[in-house]
Amino acid sequence: MPGPSRSRPARRPLSVRGAAPAKRRRGGNSRVRLAVGRLLLVGALLLAGVKLVQVQGFQAEALSAQAEKQRATFIDIPAARGAITDRNGNQLAFSIEARALYAVPQMTREKWADAQQAEPKIGSYEDWARTVARFIQDTLGTEVGGQKTDEQTMYAMLTKDTTYIELVDNIDPGKAAAITEKYADIGSEYRAVRVYPNGELAANIVGAANWRKDQEPPATHGLLGLENSQDNLLAGRNGRRVVDTMQGNNNVVIPGPGRSRELAAATPGRSLELTLDVDTQYALQRMVTEYTDKSGAKTGSAVVLDSRTGEILAMANDKTFDPAKFGQATGEQTRNAAVTSVFEPGSVNKIVTAATAIEDGIHKPDDVLSVDDRIRVADRIIKDASDHPRQDMTFTGVFAQSSNVGTLMTAQKIGEDRYADMLRKFGLGKRTGSGLPGEEPGSVPPRNQWSGSTFGNLPIGQGLDMTLLQMTGMYQAIANDGVRIPPRIIRAEVDQNGVRKETARPEETRVVSPQTAKTVRDMFRAVVQKSPGQSGTGTQAALPGYQVSGKTGTAQQVDRNCSCYSTTMHWITFAGIFPADNPRYVVGIMLDAPSGGGQFSQSAAPLFHDIASYLSQRYQVPLSAEQAPVVPLVL
């Protein structure tokens, strides 16, 4: 019996569209592209991760430093410049701190524009500039040191289309701080103003210095005189700080708090204590200027030395300048003629012959010489100042009345070699080492180049030249018992803590014995002696109550038109020791080509009298124990 029947599923009807087309085999290519893309993505992520680790880990410090370097600049902090004082602490030059205000208009304008977008009510940049300009005027006034600081001027500067502009220079630091604290976009730079409280006093010695912002680093730099020659000592050592700057704009410091960080403090410069005494310097400068004017000389100079130490108490020239107006001064005003100008000294140089003859025992003060009014030396005839018959003169009288013939007669007994050696001992032909810049050495003909007539010139002060300081130094040796101490201008250095370091005493030179020096001083007292028929050439130098020893000089200048000695142009000199019996001061004077006529153009003795009179009062010099005796000069 048949089993139950199984039902079959109904057949799906055939499509009327026909059989479906076979599918393309593209799945393999898609899977490849997807795999490659994933690999590339993973590789990129790995590289980025490695770079991130490298930058943030291994290179973080170096890159940070490089970024800092791009916006930070190391600059010097100027050291405070040392002062220059006289021997008593009176200031001749010192510095005061000042400030310069500046702005960076372009950067500030951009900053203000960004702020205005965020808060339109804050106003425009021009409104801000007007407010700042008004505050600057209220704080500084309408003018500072010749610089306009009124509101209109400041506003015009603040609104200029520039990256940097200096608004005003050399203002009080307190007022600058009031402005920069109120308006952080105004910057302040350090300045130092050099002050010369005595103006022209000793300006030829002290010199001048000013702030140079165009040099690196900006600082006060010496331009002339001791300010220049001692610049390193006075300047000190700069400090160091790091500041935020505008790159590409000459490293202009960006104004605002926190933009500057000090790394090392500056070390102030040392101060200089000079040997000068300001009161004596003032008196000497006034007297020299007045006397030079009266004499009609081109220039005039004088020096006062301490006979026991060689220290320069005063040194004055008739022409000087105001260091605060250095740019307006001429070269003739700024130079220190007492050490930079050389001249033939004339009869003042006869002290070399006198001292050597006494030292070598050739003559004594009262020895008698028969002196004509002329003498032949080689191919030259040298005359006395005036014609006279042969006359008997004491050795003292030869110098008191300045006989060229008597001097040359004595020099011939001394001999050329010995005389040349004494010129060297007196310090001629080389710089004194005074510490004064621009000092000339003078000149003495080398011994191996002397001609027959050379020895007819040198003993009477022609054919060699010297500075006024050298000439004064010769007489200092005689005043100081025969020991020459090179003159000096710097007495001590003083550091920022007030610690004083005395300048080393210069090396001394024994020129003649103490007895010779005293004998020569006594002989040269006769130069100022006044007695009928027995007067010296410098009677106007005498000072009542004191013994004075000195020597006049008149040297012919060379006429360039004929290359011969002029009969109208002279150097007038005087060197004196005061007091002669107890020497304390030596004075040297030089007048270049006096032409005014009268006593002032013929001799510098009256000027010595005035200087000695002042010294006696200023330093309360005791009167001489006795007056100098009148001694015979001509028999």
MARKOL-17358 format. One line per 5 residues: number of its first residue (from 0); for each residue y, z, x of C-alpha. Coordinates in Angstrom, 3 decimals, padded with zeros to 6 digits. Example, Ala and Ser with C-alpha at 12.3 -4.5 7.8 and 13.67 -1.06 7.14 Angstrom:
# residues 2
0> -004.500:007.800:012.300  -001.060:007.140:013.670
***
This chain:
# residues 635
0> 000.000:000.000:000.000  003.090:-001.002:001.484  005.373:001.732:002.793  008.800:002.292:001.726  011.189:-000.436:002.830
5> 013.871:000.221:005.526  017.400:-000.761:004.699  019.231:-002.832:007.336  022.900:-002.688:007.934  024.911:-005.351:006.316
10> 025.968:-008.131:008.684  029.604:-008.504:009.588  030.839:-011.774:008.220  031.525:-014.457:010.694  035.126:-015.060:011.585
15> 036.577:-018.169:010.244  038.753:-018.491:013.395  035.888:-019.011:015.646  034.653:-017.032:018.608  037.116:-014.799:020.517
20> 038.109:-016.141:023.928  036.685:-014.439:026.997  039.016:-011.796:028.637  040.457:-012.417:032.187  039.188:-010.173:034.959
25> 042.571:-008.667:036.193  041.801:-004.934:036.313  040.994:-004.961:040.068  044.487:-006.153:041.197  046.301:-003.537:039.077
30> 044.330:-000.741:040.528  045.163:-001.917:044.083  048.877:-002.053:043.393  048.829:001.373:041.820  046.984:002.837:044.783
35> 049.351:001.262:047.308  052.387:002.497:045.382  051.023:005.998:045.281  050.355:005.918:049.021  053.879:004.679:049.748
40> 055.396:007.357:047.565  053.341:010.066:049.199  054.296:008.713:052.634  058.005:008.712:051.760  057.787:012.241:050.446
45> 056.005:013.331:053.613  058.651:011.710:055.830  061.445:013.304:053.811  059.741:016.660:054.064  059.309:016.330:057.805
50> 062.957:015.338:058.201  064.054:018.225:056.013  062.051:020.652:058.100  063.475:019.118:061.257  067.084:019.274:060.055
55> 066.933:022.684:058.418  064.636:024.235:060.957  064.707:022.790:064.438  068.158:021.084:064.385  070.035:023.431:062.073
60> 071.921:025.288:064.811  072.847:022.176:066.774  074.043:020.280:063.726  076.022:023.285:062.533  077.714:023.527:065.898
65> 078.472:019.818:065.850  080.005:020.106:062.409  082.051:023.079:063.551  083.206:021.117:066.581  084.480:018.325:064.393
70> 086.880:020.634:062.555  087.510:023.408:065.100  089.581:023.120:068.261  089.867:025.503:071.177  093.468:026.033:072.280
75> 095.216:028.278:074.770  097.161:031.381:073.806  100.279:031.360:076.030  100.689:034.438:078.191  103.948:036.385:078.092
80> 106.056:035.322:081.076  107.142:037.976:083.571  110.787:038.971:083.955  113.043:038.632:087.005  115.161:041.668:087.854
85> 117.492:042.805:090.600  116.656:045.708:092.928  117.838:048.239:090.339  115.880:046.844:087.401  118.746:044.889:085.847
90> 117.272:041.840:084.152  118.223:038.397:085.406  115.652:036.501:083.323  113.209:037.503:080.606  111.400:035.965:077.632
95> 111.551:036.775:073.945  108.961:035.727:071.388  109.932:033.143:068.782  108.279:030.862:066.234  108.450:027.249:065.101
100> 107.785:026.417:061.440  105.946:023.216:060.552  104.346:021.483:057.569  101.624:018.868:056.945  103.150:017.040:053.921
105> 100.412:014.450:053.297  097.596:016.987:053.236  099.589:019.455:051.139  100.579:016.711:048.680  096.918:015.738:048.215
110> 095.957:019.374:047.747  098.712:019.802:045.179  097.643:016.673:043.306  094.070:017.968:042.997  095.320:021.330:041.765
115> 097.603:019.658:039.240  094.701:017.747:037.702  092.892:021.018:037.110  095.990:022.782:035.840  098.793:020.388:034.802
120> 101.196:023.216:034.106  101.570:024.184:037.765  104.251:021.558:038.363  104.646:018.713:040.862  104.566:018.777:044.655
125> 108.285:018.072:044.668  108.881:021.183:042.582  106.925:023.196:045.132  108.829:021.624:048.038  112.162:022.452:046.407
130> 111.098:026.078:045.920  109.963:026.399:049.546  113.159:024.765:050.840  115.268:027.211:048.856  113.301:030.184:050.190
135> 113.683:028.984:053.798  117.450:028.779:053.316  117.526:032.230:051.760  115.524:033.635:054.692  117.121:031.819:057.632
140> 120.527:030.826:056.360  121.871:027.290:056.570  121.657:026.959:060.381  119.637:028.433:063.262  120.532:027.648:066.873
145> 122.252:024.411:065.926  119.367:023.364:063.625  120.159:022.807:059.941  117.995:024.926:057.649  119.815:024.416:054.355
150> 117.828:023.644:051.193  118.658:019.928:051.152  117.592:019.383:054.775  114.375:021.348:054.371  113.485:019.548:051.117
155> 113.999:016.147:052.756  111.676:017.097:055.591  108.995:018.552:053.319  108.861:015.411:051.179  108.544:012.938:054.049
160> 105.438:010.768:054.025  104.002:012.067:057.303  101.043:014.065:058.531  103.079:016.590:060.534  106.702:017.653:060.781
165> 108.427:020.488:062.604  110.925:022.139:060.309  112.770:024.523:062.646  112.256:025.848:066.167  112.880:029.156:067.932
170> 113.290:031.500:064.983  112.693:035.213:064.668  108.944:035.986:064.313  109.588:038.413:061.445  111.428:035.801:059.407
175> 108.758:033.229:060.186  106.079:035.640:058.926  108.001:036.208:055.679  107.938:032.469:055.019  104.333:031.749:056.012
180> 102.972:034.755:054.123  104.671:033.631:050.933  103.777:029.958:051.383  100.441:029.479:053.154  100.958:025.707:053.486
185> 103.825:026.325:055.946  102.509:026.783:059.473  103.892:028.841:062.363  103.526:028.121:066.088  104.217:030.469:068.980
190> 107.268:029.850:071.136  108.898:031.749:073.986  112.635:031.610:074.622  113.787:032.267:078.189  116.921:034.417:078.235
195> 119.429:034.702:081.105  121.686:037.598:080.109  124.077:037.123:083.032  124.560:033.404:082.566  125.643:031.756:085.816
200> 125.113:034.876:087.911  122.590:034.144:090.687  121.499:031.021:088.813  121.151:029.068:092.080  118.544:031.639:093.129
205> 116.796:032.500:089.866  116.701:028.914:088.626  115.687:027.923:085.111  112.623:027.676:082.854  112.065:026.545:079.294
210> 109.348:025.994:076.717  107.489:022.703:077.150  105.485:021.824:074.053  104.775:018.333:075.438  102.632:019.762:078.240
215> 099.100:021.073:078.050  098.939:023.884:077.412  102.374:024.347:075.817  104.117:027.202:077.627  107.275:028.220:079.446
220> 107.391:026.263:082.689  109.707:026.862:085.651  112.011:023.955:086.396  114.122:025.177:089.280  114.624:028.002:091.770
225> 112.336:031.039:091.756  111.354:030.244:088.173  109.686:027.151:089.590  108.423:028.307:092.998  106.948:031.516:091.531
230> 105.738:029.883:088.323  102.067:030.802:088.765  102.856:034.481:089.308  105.344:034.695:086.443  103.241:032.692:083.987
235> 100.167:034.950:083.869  096.820:033.778:082.484  096.489:032.155:079.077  094.118:033.462:076.429  091.856:031.406:074.164
240> 091.471:030.951:070.425  089.696:028.587:068.033  091.615:027.002:065.158  090.874:024.659:062.261  092.581:021.358:062.860
245> 093.202:018.041:061.158  091.004:015.583:063.023  092.699:012.341:063.972  096.178:013.874:063.670  096.680:015.208:067.192
250> 094.674:018.300:066.242  097.430:019.728:064.057  096.465:023.275:063.075  095.818:023.547:059.353  098.139:026.229:057.939
255> 096.742:029.182:056.042  094.964:032.497:056.605  091.633:032.561:058.400  092.313:029.293:060.234  092.683:030.911:063.672
260> 090.341:033.243:065.557  091.146:034.801:068.909  088.418:034.601:071.545  090.149:036.005:074.640  093.505:037.751:074.939
265> 096.187:036.413:077.288  097.114:038.296:080.465  100.910:038.670:080.833  102.573:037.364:083.978  103.906:039.591:086.723
270> 107.594:040.358:087.005  109.640:039.829:090.147  111.957:042.462:091.559  114.502:040.759:093.793  116.449:042.231:096.691
275> 119.718:041.267:094.976  122.171:043.779:093.569  123.816:042.289:090.474  127.136:044.045:091.033  127.402:042.787:094.611
280> 126.224:039.362:093.511  128.881:039.204:090.818  131.673:040.247:093.191  130.543:037.858:095.929  130.199:034.931:093.546
285> 133.691:035.493:092.176  135.274:035.845:095.632  133.528:032.785:097.050  134.526:030.623:094.099  138.165:031.699:094.271
290> 138.427:031.340:098.067  136.753:027.924:098.076  139.264:026.761:095.497  142.207:028.119:097.523  140.967:026.485:100.713
295> 140.386:023.097:099.149  136.860:023.012:100.582  134.193:020.749:099.134  131.826:023.688:098.864  131.685:027.312:099.943
300> 128.867:029.832:100.357  128.395:033.426:101.487  125.445:035.731:102.179  125.222:039.514:102.454  122.198:040.984:104.259
305> 121.037:044.556:104.665  121.151:044.822:108.462  118.206:047.231:108.652  115.736:045.407:106.394  116.877:041.789:106.279
310> 116.986:041.977:102.480  119.399:039.610:100.760  121.786:041.768:098.737  123.834:038.815:097.521  123.955:035.057:098.020
315> 126.629:033.016:096.314  127.818:029.416:096.139  131.045:028.222:094.603  129.146:025.802:092.364  126.605:027.137:089.923
320> 125.374:026.567:086.366  124.231:028.249:083.163  120.392:028.196:083.049  120.499:028.085:079.253  122.274:024.702:079.588
325> 120.212:023.437:082.502  120.040:019.907:081.090  123.815:019.566:081.368  124.038:020.717:085.006  124.522:018.381:087.955
330> 122.413:018.413:091.107  125.317:019.849:093.078  125.567:022.763:090.648  121.856:023.584:090.640  121.129:023.544:094.363
335> 121.375:026.686:096.457  123.640:025.411:099.238  123.221:028.610:101.299  119.663:027.525:102.143  119.527:023.809:101.282
340> 122.612:022.619:103.200  122.745:022.519:106.994  125.844:022.377:109.164  126.950:022.680:112.762  128.073:026.311:113.128
345> 130.699:025.950:115.816  131.779:029.014:117.781  129.708:031.408:115.669  126.786:030.154:117.775  128.414:031.557:120.937
350> 126.703:034.861:120.234  123.551:033.352:121.801  125.350:032.886:125.125  126.982:036.307:124.956  123.735:038.149:124.184
355> 121.685:036.282:126.795  124.242:036.852:129.561  124.371:040.593:128.835  120.579:040.831:128.491  119.989:039.036:131.808
360> 122.692:040.960:133.672  124.762:037.854:134.347  127.974:039.450:133.108  129.358:042.740:131.860  132.005:042.955:129.104
365> 134.890:043.566:131.514  133.881:040.956:134.115  136.740:038.552:134.837  136.297:034.767:134.677  138.864:032.214:135.863
370> 138.922:029.755:132.997  140.518:026.307:132.888  141.293:024.592:129.600  138.583:021.933:130.165  135.227:021.486:131.830
375> 132.996:018.526:132.676  129.383:018.612:131.537  127.522:015.476:132.628  129.637:012.572:131.375  131.640:014.616:128.863
380> 134.863:016.604:129.066  134.918:019.654:126.788  138.231:021.347:126.061  139.422:024.659:124.714  141.157:024.674:121.324
385> 144.549:024.482:123.029  145.809:023.429:126.428  146.472:026.225:128.890  146.674:026.714:132.643  143.848:028.403:134.484
390> 143.768:032.002:133.342  141.786:035.109:134.066  139.831:036.215:131.019  137.482:039.117:130.603  133.986:038.234:129.505
395> 134.859:039.923:126.196  138.027:037.815:125.990  136.039:034.578:126.351  134.448:035.233:122.966  137.299:037.091:121.313
400> 139.563:034.093:121.918  136.670:031.627:121.561  137.010:029.783:124.844  134.666:026.805:124.982  135.133:026.505:128.715
405> 134.352:030.155:129.447  131.278:029.952:127.209  129.949:026.839:128.968  130.596:028.363:132.396  128.391:031.279:131.349
410> 125.737:029.048:129.750  125.339:027.125:132.976  124.507:030.380:134.748  121.911:031.148:132.067  120.173:027.805:132.464
415> 118.802:025.334:129.957  115.238:026.664:129.719  116.299:030.254:129.163  118.905:029.163:126.615  116.339:027.100:124.683
420> 114.045:030.125:124.597  116.808:032.310:123.162  117.580:029.787:120.419  113.942:030.106:119.386  114.079:033.923:119.405
425> 117.160:033.843:117.201  115.081:031.871:114.679  116.853:028.529:114.855  115.093:025.262:114.100  112.613:026.709:111.598
430> 112.716:028.111:108.083  113.359:031.825:107.753  110.527:032.381:105.267  112.934:034.047:102.850  110.983:033.004:099.766
435> 113.864:030.861:098.513  112.777:027.386:097.378  114.247:024.294:099.001  115.133:026.064:102.235  115.861:023.705:105.121
440> 114.694:024.488:108.679  117.795:023.206:110.429  117.348:021.366:113.699  117.526:022.067:117.404  116.931:019.176:119.808
445> 113.513:019.543:121.498  113.929:020.743:125.067  112.258:017.634:126.505  114.812:015.427:124.744  117.964:017.066:126.071
450> 120.362:014.716:127.829  122.924:015.753:130.393  125.565:016.365:127.746  123.300:018.282:125.315  123.956:021.512:127.157
455> 127.665:020.851:126.766  127.291:020.965:122.966  124.727:023.586:122.032  126.437:026.716:123.458  129.620:025.948:121.521
460> 127.755:025.301:118.273  127.688:021.500:118.180  124.652:019.214:118.398  122.426:021.553:116.362  122.525:022.550:112.737
465> 121.420:025.499:110.645  121.652:026.962:107.166  124.037:029.753:106.288  121.082:032.113:105.881  119.868:031.313:109.406
470> 123.340:031.875:110.810  123.628:035.248:109.078  120.151:036.158:110.329  121.269:035.693:113.943  123.876:038.403:113.513
475> 121.395:040.613:111.678  119.379:040.753:114.920  122.416:042.040:116.830  123.286:044.488:114.030  119.688:045.796:114.002
480> 119.591:046.836:117.668  118.235:043.496:118.826  115.363:043.137:116.319  115.473:040.109:114.040  113.847:040.646:110.639
485> 113.487:037.403:108.670  115.553:037.639:105.479  113.745:037.910:102.141  114.607:037.642:098.465  111.523:039.122:096.729
490> 111.298:042.889:097.011  108.263:043.620:094.840  105.897:042.379:092.143  105.443:044.423:088.969  102.442:043.987:086.652
495> 102.335:044.415:082.866  101.564:048.123:083.254  104.630:048.740:085.399  102.629:049.072:088.615  104.867:048.001:091.485
500> 103.575:046.226:094.592  106.052:046.134:097.466  106.345:042.830:099.312  105.071:043.046:102.872  107.815:043.458:105.468
505> 108.196:040.236:107.492  107.099:040.110:111.112  109.881:041.238:113.423  111.070:039.558:116.626  112.628:041.432:119.516
510> 115.522:039.227:120.607  117.394:041.540:122.998  117.259:045.199:123.938  119.013:047.852:121.829  121.571:048.397:124.598
515> 122.368:044.682:124.791  122.776:044.511:121.017  125.211:047.449:121.047  127.175:045.953:123.930  127.530:042.640:122.126
520> 128.640:044.402:118.926  131.272:046.268:120.887  132.441:043.066:122.584  132.749:041.184:119.304  134.957:043.923:117.847
525> 137.700:042.287:119.901  137.477:039.169:117.692  139.328:041.097:114.948  141.569:042.918:117.424  145.307:042.515:116.895
530> 147.613:043.255:119.796  150.512:041.333:121.363  149.020:038.780:123.747  145.554:040.291:123.292  144.588:039.256:119.769
535> 141.275:037.744:118.773  140.743:034.727:116.530  139.690:036.738:113.463  142.313:039.427:113.059  142.419:038.892:109.274
540> 138.839:040.160:109.015  139.834:043.675:110.120  139.431:046.473:107.582  141.488:049.648:108.116  139.347:052.698:108.759
545> 136.287:050.707:109.815  135.052:049.034:112.946  134.283:045.353:112.361  132.394:043.056:114.684  132.280:039.321:114.076
550> 132.934:035.776:115.161  134.965:032.876:113.812  133.760:029.296:113.963  135.253:025.840:113.581  132.936:022.876:114.028
555> 133.921:019.234:113.871  132.084:017.131:111.312  130.795:013.662:112.070  132.937:010.843:110.722  130.472:008.283:109.375
560> 132.996:005.478:109.750  132.946:005.736:113.523  129.802:007.850:114.090  131.983:010.199:116.085  133.364:013.710:115.606
565> 136.271:013.851:113.175  139.556:015.467:114.104  140.367:016.344:110.477  137.107:017.445:108.850  135.523:020.741:109.901
570> 133.048:023.380:108.920  134.773:026.762:108.884  132.428:029.709:109.469  132.500:033.451:109.963  129.743:035.953:110.667
575> 130.464:039.675:110.701  128.809:043.074:111.056  130.089:045.987:108.994  130.614:048.683:110.147  130.195:047.766:113.809
580> 129.583:051.339:114.993  126.876:052.033:112.387  125.740:048.640:111.045  124.696:048.437:107.425  125.668:044.953:106.299
585> 125.884:041.478:107.767  128.024:038.827:106.097  127.886:035.068:106.704  130.427:032.585:105.307  130.656:028.784:105.383
590> 133.369:026.486:104.004  132.765:022.743:103.984  135.800:020.673:104.999  138.727:022.840:103.770  141.804:020.734:103.128
595> 144.218:022.934:101.221  146.381:023.897:104.177  147.524:027.409:105.064  145.446:030.400:106.153  142.683:029.860:103.613
600> 141.709:026.472:105.049  141.946:027.550:108.686  139.694:030.597:108.717  137.095:032.443:106.635  138.175:035.789:108.124
605> 140.274:036.776:105.065  137.250:036.269:102.833  135.162:038.509:105.082  137.852:041.193:104.762  137.636:041.051:100.964
610> 133.836:041.191:100.997  133.730:044.106:103.450  136.329:045.962:101.376  134.149:045.602:098.292  131.010:046.720:100.156
615> 132.767:049.822:101.441  133.581:050.876:097.871  130.396:049.734:096.153  128.138:051.583:098.594  130.579:054.350:099.563
620> 130.335:053.490:103.241  131.665:056.361:105.409  134.698:055.577:107.527  134.063:054.892:111.194  134.219:057.990:113.364
625> 136.840:056.342:115.550  138.815:053.148:115.621  137.745:050.361:117.942  139.685:050.491:121.207  142.042:047.681:122.119
630> 140.542:045.961:125.141  142.094:043.411:127.520  141.226:039.808:126.795  143.513:037.876:129.118  144.745:039.314:132.426
***
